[in-house]
Amino acid sequence: MAIVCGCRTHGTGEFKASNNNTDDSYRALATQIEYPQVSQCSASSEDWASLEPVTLATLSETEYWDVKLEEVIQLSLSQSKVLRDLGGAILRSPATAETYWDPALQETDPRFGVDAALSAFDAQFSTSVFGEKNDKALNNEFFGGGTRLLQQDVLSLQSQLTKRAVTGTEFTFRHNAEYDANNAPGNRFPGAWNVNLESEFRHPLLQGSGMLFNRIAGPSTTPGIYGGVLIARVNMDVELADFEMGVRDLVSNIENAYWDLYFAYRDLDARIAARDATLDTWRRVHALYESGRRGGEAEKEAQAREQFFRFQEEVQNALSGRMVDGTRTGNGSGGGTFRANGGVHVAERRLRLLMGLPPSDGRLLRPADEPITAPVQFDWAQTTHEAVLRRAELRRQRFETRRRELEWIASKNHLLPRLDAIGRYRWRGFGERLLNPSGNNPRFDNAWEDLTGGDFQEWQLGLELSVPIGYRRAFSAARNAELQLSRSRAILREQEHYVLHNVASAVAEMQRAYLVSQTAMNRLEAARQQLEAVEAAFESDKISLDLLLDSQRRLADAQSRYYRIVAEYAIALKNVHYAKGTLLDYDGVFLSEGGWPRMAYQDAARLESLRGRPKPMNYSSANTPRVSRGVYKQHLEKTSSPDDATPPTTVTSQLEDRPESQPSMATEKIQRIKYESEPILPLPPTNDSPPHP
């Protein structure tokens, strides 16, 4: 029926074919795009974004939400099941997006997870029952005139338990039972039972032997395909490193967006102040123009009016902003190079995106923290030591290199011939019935009683050799594994060099931003003093309008430039921690595994109580290499060697740090200093402070 009828696709309507080329109804319906039917998995978009975004055309009074950087990071991480970015990768390639579930997905992968690799050593039970009826003619005779017809009833039962040991040995315990009732001449019973119990082992002596190989390759006998528990464990560690890098980049982008918004507000304040000052000047010149007095010439009134609308345009752009790239991870530097693009509204929506908030809720986010203005000095030797140990990319590549080392070890095992030692021992039983528990039964009354008597025992012991001529695949796999290992080690060395260059660039950028911030402060103070002097001279009619308007522009530019360099210093300080792998500590973020269900703890406690005292075991593979050095601790007080856990962040500052027991935020780790506490003019060098250029 399937061949005659063929396949039929059920669509949304009936199609009618037409020989008329002008009739496109069939084509239009056949090429119609359909939408998938999925379960509702998120809140309604109408409820989540019910309010229009705040724009320049918004007339209602703005309500502000003052948020600290610590609060922003906390809210962002608590609502980030998918680790967001500002590049739109979640729309372009959602399969590559890092999510909250990725480590658990790797752990529970039925093909490459740790439990999947351990399951290769689980005991396997199998059983089968088959009944068979045979009724056929035979082309022979038995004993000079026997039957030519075979009528037979057969029942076969087989059960076995197989266990693979970590050494590669396979143990099997098998039970076979067979009932045979036939009409062949000479049978002692019309129907008889044959049962046997047999134990069997198969132990590899060369290829596939040893605990190390089986932990690396698992049950695989194909060169180049390794799925053992050690490989699965390394894959899990690689995924954890990827997840940490995703969280680190998210936190870095949150800080970038936070200081972008801070600068947007400060730049808007500077533009508003300049616009208001220019408005006062224009009003005075316009009053003189209306009265026809000196100083109110038409060209001067138009010049003052032009500068007012120029600053008004800058205020509007600083408030709304334009859709250009802001500061984000990887735009010139690892942690992100500061870009003073966009305005308040654009920067605020970017921060809302990273925080997982609606585009608008009737309020505008406003940073409540001030950037750090205190000088921070990092010990170079300690910084480079931490960068090599703690950078997540390097830790990930080290695990990749360890995996290549394990694969190389396993590939060399395939260069050996396959030589297996096989042993089998069997107990047989025969009887008219399967079981008769009455006792005092004659011989061959039941098969199980005959089996337990031990009269029929068989054994087999031997060797099985398999040698591929030429070992072409094995040699290719070994060479490939060696090349992969060499490549992975070379990449690790280059990554270390790259990380050290990143650290050097980040430290140099931090020093530049701090020194330039002092210069920008001096410039700002000079611009203020210049404007005050020019305004006084303009009031006494000693200078022209051009100098006054130019002084107002200079002050606005100096203010904007100063706040820009302050934001650059905050981001540069964050980028130093990013480059040396301590950004999560710097922002008070610590990663840990989630808890188990309550019943799991109870089961673990019960099983532990049933265990005996542990005994030291001398494994034959005492040189089994370690995969990792144990739990990765983000925060320690001291690290003396690469064999120890990862060291903490060490910052030498002129200010007090918070106690180690209280993880701090960027703005809390070093106490803030007000702008007026900085020197207005360069101070002479002292023994305690470096000279200023």
C-alpha positions in Angstrom: 0.0 0.0 0.0 2.9 2.4 0.8 4.4 1.7 -2.7 1.1 2.2 -4.5 -0.1 5.3 -2.6 3.3 6.9 -2.0 3.9 9.7 0.5 1.4 12.5 1.1 2.1 15.8 2.9 -0.7 17.2 4.9 -0.7 21.0 4.6 -2.9 23.8 5.6 -5.2 23.5 2.5 -5.9 21.5 -0.6 -3.8 22.0 -3.7 -5.2 21.9 -7.2 -2.9 21.5 -10.1 -3.6 23.5 -13.2 -2.3 23.4 -16.8 -2.8 27.0 -17.1 0.5 28.9 -16.6 -1.4 32.0 -15.5 -2.9 30.2 -12.5 -0.4 30.8 -9.7 -2.7 29.8 -6.8 -1.0 26.4 -6.4 2.5 28.0 -6.4 1.5 30.7 -4.0 0.1 28.2 -1.5 2.9 25.7 -1.9 5.6 28.3 -1.3 3.9 29.9 1.7 6.1 30.2 4.8 4.8 28.5 7.9 5.4 29.5 11.5 6.5 26.9 14.0 4.2 25.8 16.8 6.1 26.1 20.1 5.2 26.3 23.7 5.1 29.7 25.3 8.5 30.0 27.1 8.8 33.6 28.0 6.7 36.5 29.3 4.6 38.4 26.8 6.6 41.0 25.0 3.7 43.5 25.3 3.9 43.2 29.1 7.7 43.3 29.3 8.1 46.4 27.1 4.8 48.1 27.5 6.3 51.6 27.9 7.8 53.6 25.1 11.5 54.4 25.4 12.5 57.8 26.7 13.4 60.1 23.8 13.9 63.8 23.1 10.2 64.1 22.4 9.2 62.8 25.8 7.5 65.6 27.7 6.9 64.0 31.0 9.2 64.7 34.0 12.0 62.2 34.2 12.4 60.0 37.3 15.9 58.7 38.1 17.0 55.5 39.6 20.4 55.9 41.2 22.3 52.6 41.1 25.7 51.6 42.4 28.0 49.5 40.4 27.7 46.6 42.9 24.0 46.7 42.5 24.2 46.7 38.8 26.5 43.6 38.7 24.3 41.8 41.2 21.1 42.5 39.2 22.8 41.6 35.9 24.1 38.2 37.1 20.9 37.3 38.8 19.0 37.7 35.6 21.6 36.4 33.1 20.7 32.8 32.2 22.2 33.7 28.8 25.4 35.7 29.1 24.7 38.8 27.1 27.0 40.8 24.9 26.7 44.1 23.1 27.6 42.8 19.7 24.4 41.0 18.9 25.9 37.5 18.7 22.8 36.0 20.4 20.8 36.9 17.2 23.5 36.1 14.6 24.7 32.8 16.1 22.6 31.7 19.0 24.2 28.2 19.0 27.5 29.7 20.2 26.1 31.8 23.0 27.3 30.9 26.5 24.5 30.1 28.9 23.8 29.2 32.5 23.2 25.6 31.5 26.3 24.9 29.4 28.4 23.3 32.2 25.5 21.1 33.2 24.9 20.2 29.6 28.5 19.1 29.3 28.3 17.1 32.5 25.2 15.3 31.4 26.1 14.8 27.8 25.1 11.1 27.0 28.1 10.8 24.5 31.0 12.8 26.0 30.0 13.5 29.6 31.8 12.2 32.7 28.9 9.9 33.6 28.7 8.6 30.1 32.4 7.7 30.2 32.0 6.0 33.6 29.1 4.0 32.3 31.5 2.0 30.1 32.5 0.2 33.2 29.0 -0.5 34.5 27.8 -4.1 34.7 25.5 -5.0 31.8 22.7 -7.6 32.2 21.0 -9.2 29.2 18.5 -12.0 28.8 16.6 -13.6 26.0 13.8 -16.2 25.7 13.0 -17.8 22.3 10.4 -20.5 21.5 10.6 -22.4 18.2 8.5 -25.0 16.4 10.1 -27.2 13.7 8.1 -29.5 11.4 10.0 -30.6 8.3 11.0 -33.5 6.2 14.6 -34.7 6.2 16.5 -36.2 3.3 18.0 -39.1 5.3 17.1 -42.2 7.2 18.1 -43.3 10.7 18.9 -46.9 11.7 17.6 -48.5 8.6 14.1 -47.2 8.3 13.6 -44.4 10.8 11.4 -41.4 10.3 11.8 -39.0 7.5 9.9 -36.2 9.4 11.3 -34.0 12.1 8.9 -32.6 14.6 10.6 -30.5 17.3 9.7 -28.0 20.0 12.6 -25.9 21.2 12.7 -23.4 24.1 16.0 -21.4 24.6 16.7 -19.1 27.6 19.9 -17.2 28.1 20.9 -14.7 30.8 24.3 -13.1 31.3 26.0 -10.4 33.4 29.0 -8.7 31.9 31.4 -6.3 33.6 34.3 -4.4 32.2 37.2 -3.7 34.6 39.4 -0.6 34.4 42.3 -2.8 33.3 40.4 -3.7 30.1 39.3 -7.2 31.3 35.8 -8.3 30.5 34.2 -10.7 32.9 31.0 -12.6 32.0 28.8 -14.9 34.0 26.2 -16.7 31.8 23.3 -19.1 32.3 21.9 -21.1 29.4 18.8 -23.3 29.4 17.4 -25.2 26.5 14.4 -27.5 26.2 14.3 -29.9 23.2 11.4 -32.2 22.5 11.6 -34.1 19.1 10.6 -37.4 17.5 14.1 -38.5 16.6 14.7 -42.2 17.2 16.7 -43.3 20.2 15.7 -40.5 22.6 15.8 -41.4 26.2 13.1 -38.8 27.0 10.5 -37.3 24.7 11.7 -33.9 25.9 14.9 -33.0 27.8 16.5 -30.0 29.4 20.1 -28.9 28.9 21.4 -26.3 31.3 24.8 -24.8 31.9 26.5 -22.1 34.0 29.7 -20.7 32.6 32.1 -18.0 33.6 34.4 -16.3 31.1 37.1 -13.7 31.0 38.9 -11.9 28.2 42.0 -9.9 29.2 44.1 -7.9 26.7 47.8 -8.5 27.2 49.1 -5.8 24.8 46.7 -3.5 22.9 43.9 -2.2 25.2 45.6 -3.3 28.4 46.2 -1.2 31.5 44.3 1.2 33.6 45.8 4.3 32.1 44.7 3.4 28.5 41.2 2.4 29.6 40.8 5.6 31.6 41.8 7.6 28.5 40.2 5.7 25.7 37.4 3.8 27.4 36.0 0.8 25.5 37.0 2.2 22.1 39.2 0.1 19.9 39.5 2.6 17.1 42.6 4.8 16.9 41.8 8.5 17.3 38.5 8.0 19.0 38.9 8.4 22.8 36.1 8.8 25.2 37.4 7.7 28.5 36.7 9.3 31.9 40.0 11.3 31.9 39.1 12.8 28.5 35.5 13.5 29.7 36.9 15.2 32.8 39.2 17.5 30.7 36.3 18.4 28.5 34.3 19.4 31.6 37.2 21.6 32.8 37.4 23.2 29.4 33.6 24.0 29.5 34.0 25.5 33.0 36.8 27.7 31.7 34.6 28.8 28.8 31.8 29.6 31.3 34.1 31.6 33.5 35.3 33.6 30.5 31.7 34.3 29.5 30.9 35.6 33.1 34.1 37.6 33.1 33.3 39.3 29.7 29.7 40.0 30.9 31.0 41.7 34.1 33.6 43.6 32.0 30.9 44.8 29.7 28.7 45.8 32.6 31.5 48.0 34.0 32.1 49.4 30.5 28.4 50.3 30.1 28.3 51.7 33.6 31.2 54.1 33.1 29.9 55.0 29.6 26.6 56.1 31.2 28.6 58.0 33.9 30.5 59.9 31.2 27.3 60.5 29.3 25.7 62.3 32.3 28.9 64.3 33.0 29.2 65.3 29.4 25.6 66.3 29.3 26.1 68.5 32.4 29.1 70.2 30.8 27.1 70.9 27.6 24.1 72.2 29.6 26.4 74.5 31.6 28.0 75.8 28.4 24.6 76.3 26.8 23.2 78.2 29.8 26.2 80.5 29.9 26.0 81.1 26.2 22.2 81.8 26.6 23.0 84.5 29.2 25.5 86.1 26.9 23.1 86.0 24.0 20.4 87.7 26.1 22.7 90.5 27.1 23.9 91.0 23.5 20.3 90.8 22.3 19.2 93.5 24.8 22.0 95.8 23.5 20.8 95.0 20.0 17.2 95.9 20.8 18.3 99.2 22.4 20.7 100.0 19.6 23.6 100.4 22.0 27.3 99.7 21.4 28.1 96.0 21.6 24.7 95.0 20.2 25.7 95.0 16.6 23.7 92.6 14.4 26.8 90.4 13.6 27.5 90.1 17.3 23.9 89.2 18.1 23.9 86.5 15.4 27.3 85.2 16.5 26.1 84.7 20.1 22.8 83.2 18.9 24.7 80.8 16.6 26.9 79.6 19.6 23.7 79.1 21.7 22.1 76.8 19.1 25.4 75.1 18.6 25.5 74.1 22.3 21.8 73.3 22.2 22.5 70.8 19.4 25.3 69.3 21.5 23.0 69.1 24.5 20.4 67.2 22.4 23.0 64.8 21.1 24.5 64.3 24.5 21.1 63.6 25.9 19.8 61.3 23.2 23.0 59.9 21.6 23.5 58.1 18.4 23.5 54.4 17.6 27.3 53.9 17.4 29.5 51.4 19.2 30.2 52.0 22.8 32.9 50.6 25.0 32.8 46.8 25.0 35.1 43.8 25.4 37.5 43.3 22.6 37.1 46.7 20.8 40.9 47.4 20.7 41.8 45.9 24.0 40.8 42.7 25.9 38.7 44.4 28.5 37.5 47.2 26.2 38.8 50.6 25.1 36.8 53.5 26.3 34.8 55.2 23.5 32.9 58.4 24.4 30.1 57.7 21.9 26.4 57.8 22.4 24.4 59.9 24.8 22.5 59.3 28.0 19.5 57.5 26.5 21.6 55.2 24.3 24.1 54.4 27.1 21.2 53.8 29.5 19.5 51.4 27.2 22.8 49.5 26.7 23.1 49.1 30.4 19.5 47.9 30.7 20.2 45.3 28.0 23.1 43.9 30.0 21.1 44.0 33.2 18.1 42.1 31.7 15.7 45.0 32.3 13.0 46.2 29.9 14.0 49.0 27.5 12.0 51.4 29.6 10.1 51.4 32.9 9.5 55.1 33.3 12.8 55.7 35.0 16.3 56.5 33.9 19.3 54.7 35.4 21.9 57.0 36.8 25.3 55.9 38.3 25.6 56.6 42.0 29.3 55.8 42.2 32.2 58.0 41.3 35.3 56.7 39.4 38.5 56.1 41.3 40.9 59.0 41.2 43.5 57.7 43.6 46.8 56.4 42.1 47.0 52.6 42.1 50.3 50.8 41.7 50.7 47.1 40.8 53.7 45.1 41.6 54.9 44.0 38.1 56.4 40.7 39.1 53.3 39.7 41.1 51.1 40.9 38.3 52.8 38.8 35.6 52.8 35.8 37.9 49.1 36.1 38.5 48.4 36.7 34.8 50.1 33.5 33.7 48.4 31.5 36.5 44.9 33.0 36.6 44.1 34.0 33.0 41.1 31.8 32.1 42.3 31.5 28.4 45.6 30.0 29.6 43.9 27.6 32.0 41.6 26.5 29.2 44.5 25.9 26.8 46.4 24.0 29.5 43.5 21.6 29.8 43.5 21.3 26.0 47.2 20.5 26.0 46.6 17.9 28.8 43.9 16.3 26.6 46.3 16.1 23.7 48.9 14.5 26.0 46.5 11.9 27.1 45.4 11.2 23.5 49.1 10.8 22.5 49.6 8.3 25.3 46.5 6.3 24.2 47.5 6.4 20.5 50.8 4.7 21.2 48.9 1.8 22.7 47.4 1.0 19.3 50.8 0.4 17.8 50.8 -3.0 19.7 49.2 -6.2 18.4 45.9 -7.3 19.8 46.7 -10.3 22.1 43.9 -11.4 24.4 44.0 -14.2 27.0 40.6 -16.0 27.1 39.4 -18.4 29.7 36.1 -20.1 30.2 34.7 -22.6 32.7 31.4 -24.4 32.4 29.1 -26.6 34.5 26.6 -28.7 32.6 23.4 -30.4 33.6 20.9 -32.7 31.8 17.5 -34.0 32.8 13.9 -34.8 31.8 12.7 -31.8 33.8 14.2 -28.5 34.6 13.7 -28.6 38.4 12.3 -31.1 40.9 12.8 -30.1 44.5 11.3 -33.3 46.0 14.7 -34.9 46.5 15.9 -38.5 46.2 15.4 -38.3 42.4 16.9 -40.8 39.9 19.8 -39.8 37.7 18.8 -37.3 35.0 15.5 -36.6 36.6 16.0 -32.9 36.4 18.7 -30.7 34.9 19.4 -28.4 37.8 20.1 -31.3 40.2 22.4 -32.9 37.7 24.2 -29.6 37.3 24.8 -29.2 41.0 26.2 -32.7 41.2 29.3 -31.5 39.3 29.6 -34.5 37.1 29.9 -32.6 33.8 32.5 -29.7 33.8 34.3 -28.2 30.9 37.0 -25.6 30.6 38.8 -23.6 27.9 41.9 -21.5 28.0 43.8 -19.9 25.1 45.1 -16.9 23.3 43.7 -14.8 20.5 46.0 -12.7 18.3 45.1 -10.0 15.8 47.8 -8.1 13.9 47.0 -5.5 11.3 49.6 -5.7 8.5 51.4 -2.4 8.3 49.7 -0.6 11.2 48.8 2.2 8.8 45.9 3.6 10.8 47.7 3.2 14.2 50.8 5.0 12.9 48.6 7.8 11.4 46.8 8.2 14.6 50.0 8.4 16.7 51.6 10.9 14.3 48.4 13.0 14.3 48.2 13.0 18.1 51.9 14.0 18.3 51.3 16.9 15.9 48.2 18.0 17.8 50.2 18.0 21.0 53.0 20.1 19.4 50.5 22.5 18.1 48.7 22.8 21.4 51.9 23.5 23.3 53.0 26.1 20.7 49.6 27.8 21.0 50.0 27.8 24.8 53.4 29.5 24.6 52.1 32.1 22.2 49.0 32.8 24.4 51.3 33.3 27.4 53.3 35.9 25.4 50.1 37.5 24.3 48.8 37.7 27.8 52.0 39.3 29.1 51.8 41.9 26.3 48.2 42.6 27.2 49.2 43.1 30.9 51.9 45.5 29.9 49.6 47.5 27.6 46.9 47.6 30.3 49.3 48.8 33.0 50.8 51.4 30.6 47.2 52.6 29.7 46.3 52.9 33.4 49.4 55.0 34.1 48.7 57.2 31.1 45.1 57.7 32.1 46.1 58.7 35.6 48.8 61.2 34.6 46.6 62.7 31.9 43.7 63.0 34.4 46.0 65.3 36.5 46.8 67.3 33.4 43.1 67.5 32.4 42.3 68.7 35.9 44.8 71.5 35.7 43.5 72.4 32.2 39.9 72.5 33.6 41.0 74.8 36.4 42.8 77.1 34.0 39.8 77.2 31.7 37.6 78.3 34.6 40.0 81.0 35.7 40.3 82.2 32.1 36.5 82.4 31.7 36.2 84.4 35.0 38.8 86.8 33.8 37.3 87.2 30.3 33.8 87.7 31.8 35.1 90.5 34.1 37.0 92.1 31.1 33.9 91.8 28.9 31.7 93.5 31.6 34.2 96.4 31.6 34.1 96.5 27.8 37.8 95.7 27.5 37.6 92.7 25.2 35.5 91.6 22.3 32.7 89.1 22.2 34.8 86.6 20.3 37.1 86.0 23.3 34.1 85.5 25.6 32.5 82.9 23.4 35.8 81.2 22.8 36.4 80.9 26.5 33.0 79.4 27.0 33.7 76.8 24.4 37.1 76.0 25.9 35.6 75.5 29.4 33.0 73.1 28.0 35.6 71.1 26.1 37.9 71.0 29.2 35.0 69.8 31.4 34.0 67.1 28.9 37.7 66.1 28.4 38.3 65.8 32.2 35.3 63.6 32.8 36.3 61.5 29.8 39.8 60.8 31.1 38.4 60.0 34.5 36.1 57.4 33.0 39.1 56.1 30.9 41.1 55.7 34.2 38.3 53.7 35.8 38.1 51.4 32.7 41.9 51.2 32.5 42.1 50.0 36.1 39.4 47.4 35.4 41.3 46.3 32.3 44.4 45.6 34.4 42.4 43.1 36.4 40.9 41.8 33.2 44.4 41.2 31.7 45.8 39.4 34.8 42.7 37.3 35.4 41.4 38.9 38.6 38.4 40.8 37.3 35.8 38.6 39.1 37.6 39.0 42.4 37.9 42.8 41.8 34.1 43.0 41.3 33.2 40.6 44.1 32.0 37.8 41.9 32.8 34.2 42.8 31.8 31.1 40.9 30.7 27.9 42.5 28.7 24.8 41.7 25.0 24.6 42.6 23.8 22.5 45.5 22.5 19.0 45.1 18.9 18.0 46.0 18.4 17.3 49.7 17.8 13.6 49.2 21.2 13.4 47.5 23.0 14.5 50.7 21.0 12.0 52.8 21.9 9.2 50.5 25.5 10.2 50.5 25.6 10.2 54.3 23.9 6.8 54.5 26.3 5.3 52.0 29.3 6.8 53.8 28.1 5.2 57.1 28.1 1.8 55.5 31.7 2.0 54.2 34.5 0.4 56.1 37.7 2.0 57.1 39.6 3.0 53.9 42.7 0.9 53.1 45.7 2.1 51.1 45.8 0.3 47.7 48.9 -0.2 45.7 47.7 0.1 42.1 49.8 -1.4 39.4 49.5 1.9 37.5 51.1 4.1 40.1 52.4 6.5 37.5 48.9 7.5 36.3 49.2 11.2 35.6 46.9 13.8 37.1 44.5 15.7 35.0 44.2 18.7 37.2 45.6 20.1 40.5 42.2 20.1 42.3 39.7 22.8 42.9 40.4 26.2 41.4 40.2 28.8 44.2 39.6 32.3 43.1 40.7 34.0 46.3 43.7 33.0 48.4 46.0 35.0 50.7 49.3 33.6 49.4 50.6 31.7 46.4 54.2 30.7 46.4 54.6 28.4 43.4 52.7 27.4 40.2 51.8 24.1 41.9 49.7 26.0 44.5 46.2 27.3 43.8 45.7 30.6 42.0 46.9 33.7 43.9 44.7 36.6 44.8 44.8 40.1 43.5 47.5 42.2 45.1 47.1 46.0 44.8 49.4 48.5 46.4 47.6 51.7 47.0 48.0 54.9 49.0 44.6 54.1 50.6 43.4 51.4 52.9 41.8 48.2 51.5 38.7 46.6 52.9 39.2 43.4 55.0 39.7 40.2 53.1 36.6 38.7 54.6 34.4 41.2 52.8 34.7 40.9 49.0 34.5 44.5 47.7 33.5 46.3 44.6 35.6 48.4 42.4 34.4 51.6 44.0 34.7 50.1 47.5 38.0 48.3 47.3 39.8 51.7 47.4 38.2 54.6 49.1 37.1 57.4 47.0 38.9 60.7 46.9 37.0 63.9 46.0 38.2 65.8 43.0 39.3 68.8 45.1 41.7 66.6 47.0 43.9 66.3 44.0 46.6 69.0 43.5 45.6 71.8 41.3 49.2 72.4 40.1 52.0 69.8 39.9 53.7 69.3 43.3 57.5 68.9 43.7 58.7 65.3 44.0 59.2 63.9 47.5 60.8 60.7 48.8 57.3 59.0 49.1 55.8 59.9 45.7 57.1 59.7 42.2 57.8 62.9 40.3 55.1 64.3 38.1 55.9 65.2 34.5 
